[in-house]
Amino acid sequence: MDSLTRFELTRIVSARALQLSYGAPALVKATKDKSNFDIAKKEIEDQVIPFVVLRKLPNGETIRVSL
């Protein structure tokens, strides 16, 4: 399985933290002292986020990387 680059990881954490700030339910146990960013990181560590990254390669091939 392919792993995420640091840029893809940052983009996914940021997108999920934004979703949480708009009221999306957390997919892991969250305490009040944790920020949306910390919750998003925990969701990625626990592999509960249903995101898929599509990488387009120069030769036209597309690779799907699931979280």
N, C-alpha and C positions, 0 to 999 in steps of 0.2 A: 504494500500500500504506500502511496506517495504521502509525504508529509507536507504540511503547509509551510510556506515561506514566512518570514517574519512580517512581511508586508501584508500578506493575506490574513495572517492571524490578527494583526492590528486592525485591519479593516472589519473583520468579523466581530471582534470584541467591541469595537466602536459602534457598529450597526446594532448589535444586540443591546448595548448599554442605552442607546437612543430609544430602542423599542421599550425597554424597561422604564425609562423616564417618562414615556407617554402612557404608561399604565398597563403594559403587557404583563401577564402573570409570570412570576419567576418559576423556572423548572426545577429548582433546587431549594432546599430550606434556606430562607433568608432572614437574618436578624436586622433590627433597625439600625445597628451601628455599621453595617456594611453599605458601601456605595454601590450604585448601579454597575460601575466598572468592575468592582470586586465580584459581584454576583455573576456578571457575564463571563469573567475569567473562570469562575468555579464551574459554570455550566459547560464550558469548553473542556475543562479538565475531567469532568465527569462524563463527557461525551453524550450529553442529552439534547444538544442543539441540532435541529433537523436542517442544517444548511449544507449545500453542495457548492463547491468551487469548480467552475469550468475554466480550464486553461486552454487557450488556443495557441498552438505551436506554429512556427513559421512554415512548416510543410502542409498546413491546413488541418492537421489532426487535432482533435479535441479530447482532453483528458478530464474525467470527472473525479474529483477528490471529495469524498464524503467525510463529514465530521462524526 
